[in-house]
Amino acid sequence: MKLNKQDILKALETITVPGEGQNMVASGAVKNVVTFADEVIVDLLITNPSLQAKKRTEVDVLKTIHEKVYNKAKVTVNVKVEAPATPKPNVIKGKPIAGIQNIVAVASGKGGVGKSTVTANLAVTLSKMGFKVGVLDADIYGPSMPIMFDVAEEKPLAVTVEGKSKMRPIENYGVKLLSIGFFTQPNQAVVWRGPMAAKALNQMIFDAHWGEIDFLLLDLPPGTGDIHLSIMQSLPITGAVVVSTPQNVALADAKKGVAMFQQESISVPVLGIIENMAYFTPEELPDNKYYIFGKEGAKHLAEDMKVPFLGELPLVQSIREAGDVGRPAALQTATALEKAFEKITQNVVQEVVTRNDKLPPTEAIKITTMAGCSSVKK
C-alpha cells in the first residue's frame, strides 16, 4: 500500500501532545512527514521536557497511524524536545530543602471555595505533564488531602537518609503527599494553639524526605493568619495562587489574601487568581451556562489588582464526587474538565517560569516580637 501524506496529517490531528492543549498539527509540533510506499517518517518538536511525554507521544503516533491509516505501516517517529526556559532553582535561605525547585502556595481568603480540590487537581495535572510533584497539606485544622488522594488509611514510614531518620511521604497518582491527617484519627479534632501547629508543620517540611521535586504545592488554610506567617517564615515561597468563587463575599476575602502576599514586608509574588465554580451547566442542557454566584468576579478582581487571571472552573457534580472517592477529576481523560485543569496548570507553570526569569528568589520572612505584638520583616 502506498501511504499518503495528507492521510497521515489527518490522523495526527487527533493527537494532543501532553501539555500542549492543541492537536500536534495545529500546535506546530509536526515538523515534517515523509512517505515512501508503506513507510512513513514523522519528525516532531515538542516543548514538554519529560521522558514520559516523549514516550507517550511516540506511542500515540505509532498507534494512531496503524489504526487510522494502515495497520502494517512501517513508522519511524523522531521526537526532538525544545524545552521552555528552565526555572532557576529556588535558592532557599535559612533552612533549605534539598531537591525542591519551586514552592507554590495555594491560598484562599474564604473557606469553602474549593481551594483543596483545586490544589489536588493541579498536582495531578502537573504529574501528568511529567513534572515531579509534592503536596504539603498545611491546613492543620481541616486536612482533606488524604481523602482526596484515597490514602486516608495510610501512615508515612520512616526512612534513613544520610544517617538521619526522615518521614517518607505517601505517594499516589504520581504525587507525594504529607498531611497532619495521617497522624490523627478521623474523628479527632486538632485543638492546637499557633506555636504547636507551626511546630507540626515544620516537622512535615524539614523532617521529611521529599526527594527531587519540581513543584511542591502548599495547601494553605483559609484566611490570613498564624499558619500563613509560619509557612512564609519557614520557606521562601516561589509564588502564590489564590482561589476564589465569583460572589462578592468570597472576592472580598480573596482580595485580602492577595494583599497579604503583596505586603512589602512579605513580598511573595502572586502568580494569579483561579475562579472556581464559575458557572453551572446541567448535564441535560450541555450548552447552557448558569452563573449562580455571579459572572467573572475573580477575573475582574485579577484585573483590578493587576495580577494574572489563570482561568475558570465550572461547578460540576463530578468534581465533588471525584474528590470524595479519592480520585481527582483531572485523572479523567478526554473530558472538558481535564482540558480545563490542563489549561490552568499550563498558565501556572508559565507564570512560575516568568517569575523565576524576572525576579530574584524569595526570601523567608523573619518574625520578631516587640512590646507584645508581632512584626514581619524580610
Backbone hydrogen bonds, N-H to C=O, Kabsch-Sander energy under -0.5 kcal/mol:
donor,donor_aa,acceptor,acceptor_aa,energy
3,L,1,M,-0.6
3,L,37,A,-3.6
8,I,4,N,-1.8
9,L,5,K,-2.5
10,K,6,Q,-2.3
11,A,7,D,-1.9
12,L,8,I,-2.3
13,E,9,L,-1.3
14,T,11,A,-1.6
15,I,12,L,-1.7
17,V,15,I,-0.5
17,V,22,Q,-0.8
20,E,17,V,-2.6
21,G,17,V,-0.7
24,M,12,L,-0.6
24,M,15,I,-2.5
27,S,23,N,-2.5
28,G,25,V,-0.8
29,A,24,M,-1.1
30,V,24,M,-1.7
31,K,29,A,-0.8
31,K,43,D,-2.6
32,N,43,D,-1.4
34,V,41,I,-2.5
36,F,39,E,-2.6
39,E,36,F,-2.8
40,V,74,K,-2.5
41,I,34,V,-2.9
42,V,76,T,-2.8
43,D,32,N,-2.8
43,D,41,I,-0.5
44,L,42,V,-0.5
44,L,78,N,-3.3
45,L,29,A,-2.5
46,I,80,K,-2.4
54,K,50,S,-1.7
55,K,51,L,-2.6
56,R,52,Q,-2.5
57,T,53,A,-2.2
58,E,54,K,-2.1
59,V,55,K,-2.5
60,D,56,R,-2.6
61,V,57,T,-2.2
62,L,58,E,-2.3
63,K,59,V,-2.8
64,T,60,D,-2.5
65,I,61,V,-2.4
66,H,62,L,-2.1
67,E,63,K,-2.2
68,K,64,T,-3.1
69,V,65,I,-1.9
70,Y,65,I,-2.2
73,A,70,Y,-1.6
74,K,38,D,-2.6
75,V,73,A,-0.9
76,T,40,V,-2.5
78,N,42,V,-2.9
78,N,76,T,-0.5
79,V,77,V,-0.7
80,K,44,L,-2.6
80,K,78,N,-0.6
82,E,46,I,-3.2
82,E,80,K,-0.6
83,A,81,V,-0.6
90,N,101,Q,-1.0
91,V,89,P,-0.7
92,I,90,N,-1.1
93,K,91,V,-0.6
95,K,93,K,-0.8
98,A,96,P,-0.6
100,I,97,I,-1.7
101,Q,99,G,-0.6
101,Q,213,I,-2.5
102,N,214,D,-0.8
104,V,102,N,-0.6
104,V,216,L,-2.3
105,A,103,I,-0.5
105,A,239,G,-2.2
106,V,218,L,-3.2
107,A,105,A,-0.6
107,A,241,V,-3.1
113,V,110,K,-0.6
118,V,114,G,-2.5
119,T,115,K,-2.5
120,A,116,S,-2.6
121,N,117,T,-2.0
122,L,118,V,-2.6
123,A,119,T,-2.5
124,V,120,A,-2.1
125,T,121,N,-2.2
126,L,122,L,-2.6
127,S,123,A,-2.1
128,K,124,V,-2.3
129,M,125,T,-1.6
130,G,127,S,-1.6
131,F,126,L,-2.2
133,V,131,F,-0.6
133,V,174,G,-0.7
134,G,215,F,-2.5
135,V,176,K,-2.9
136,L,217,L,-2.9
137,D,135,V,-0.6
137,D,178,L,-2.9
138,A,136,L,-1.4
138,A,219,D,-1.0
140,I,138,A,-1.9
142,G,139,D,-0.9
147,I,144,S,-0.5
148,M,144,S,-2.0
149,F,145,M,-2.0
150,D,147,I,-1.6
151,V,146,P,-3.1
152,A,146,P,-0.6
154,E,151,V,-1.6
157,L,168,R,-0.6
159,V,166,K,-2.8
161,V,159,V,-0.6
161,V,164,K,-3.3
164,K,161,V,-1.9
166,K,159,V,-3.1
167,M,207,D,-3.0
168,R,157,L,-2.7
170,I,177,L,-2.0
172,N,175,V,-2.0
175,V,172,N,-1.9
176,K,133,V,-2.3
177,L,170,I,-3.1
178,L,135,V,-2.0
180,I,137,D,-0.7
182,F,179,S,-1.7
183,F,180,I,-1.7
184,T,181,G,-0.6
188,Q,185,Q,-2.1
189,A,187,N,-0.6
191,V,189,A,-1.0
192,W,190,V,-0.8
197,A,193,R,-2.1
198,A,194,G,-2.6
199,K,195,P,-2.0
200,A,196,M,-2.0
201,L,197,A,-2.1
202,N,198,A,-2.5
203,Q,199,K,-1.9
204,M,200,A,-1.9
205,I,201,L,-1.9
206,F,202,N,-3.1
207,D,203,Q,-2.0
209,H,167,M,-3.3
210,W,208,A,-1.0
213,I,99,G,-2.2
213,I,211,G,-0.5
214,D,132,K,-2.2
215,F,132,K,-2.0
216,L,102,N,-2.9
217,L,134,G,-3.1
217,L,215,F,-0.6
218,L,104,V,-2.7
219,D,136,L,-2.3
219,D,217,L,-0.6
220,L,106,V,-1.9
220,L,218,L,-1.2
223,G,108,S,-1.5
229,L,225,G,-1.8
230,S,226,D,-2.5
231,I,227,I,-2.6
232,M,228,H,-2.3
233,Q,229,L,-1.7
234,S,230,S,-1.8
235,L,231,I,-2.5
237,I,235,L,-0.9
238,T,103,I,-1.7
239,G,103,I,-1.4
240,A,269,P,-2.3
241,V,105,A,-3.2
242,V,272,G,-2.2
243,V,107,A,-2.8
244,S,274,I,-2.3
251,L,247,Q,-2.3
252,A,248,N,-2.4
253,D,249,V,-1.1
254,A,250,A,-2.4
255,K,251,L,-2.5
256,K,252,A,-1.1
257,G,253,D,-2.0
258,V,254,A,-2.5
259,A,255,K,-2.4
260,M,256,K,-2.3
261,F,257,G,-1.5
262,Q,258,V,-1.7
263,Q,259,A,-0.8
263,Q,260,M,-0.9
266,I,263,Q,-1.3
267,S,263,Q,-3.2
268,V,261,F,-2.6
271,L,240,A,-2.4
271,L,269,P,-0.8
272,G,240,A,-1.0
273,I,308,P,-2.0
274,I,242,V,-2.6
275,E,311,G,-2.5
276,N,244,S,-2.7
276,N,274,I,-0.7
278,A,313,L,-3.0
280,F,290,Y,-2.5
281,T,315,L,-0.6
285,L,282,P,-1.1
288,N,285,L,-2.0
290,Y,280,F,-2.4
291,Y,289,K,-0.6
292,I,290,Y,-1.7
294,G,291,Y,-1.0
296,E,294,G,-0.5
300,H,296,E,-2.2
301,L,297,G,-2.0
302,A,298,A,-2.4
303,E,299,K,-1.9
304,D,300,H,-2.5
305,M,301,L,-2.5
306,K,302,A,-0.5
306,K,303,E,-0.7
307,V,302,A,-2.4
310,L,273,I,-2.4
310,L,308,P,-0.7
311,G,273,I,-0.7
313,L,275,E,-2.6
315,L,279,Y,-3.6
316,V,314,P,-1.0
319,I,316,V,-1.1
320,R,316,V,-1.1
321,E,317,Q,-2.4
322,A,318,S,-2.5
323,G,319,I,-2.0
324,D,320,R,-2.2
325,V,321,E,-1.7
326,G,323,G,-0.9
327,R,322,A,-2.9
331,L,328,P,-2.2
332,Q,329,A,-1.7
339,K,335,T,-1.8
340,A,336,A,-2.2
341,F,337,L,-2.7
342,E,338,E,-2.3
343,K,339,K,-2.4
344,I,340,A,-2.1
345,T,341,F,-2.5
346,Q,342,E,-2.4
347,N,343,K,-1.9
348,V,344,I,-2.1
349,V,345,T,-2.7
350,Q,346,Q,-2.5
351,E,347,N,-2.3
352,V,348,V,-2.1
353,V,349,V,-2.5
354,T,350,Q,-2.6
355,R,351,E,-2.7
356,N,352,V,-2.7
357,D,353,V,-1.6
358,K,354,T,-2.0
359,L,355,R,-2.5
365,I,232,M,-2.1
366,K,377,K,-3.5
368,T,366,K,-0.5
368,T,375,S,-2.1
370,M,373,C,-3.0
373,C,370,M,-2.0
375,S,368,T,-2.8
377,K,366,K,-2.2
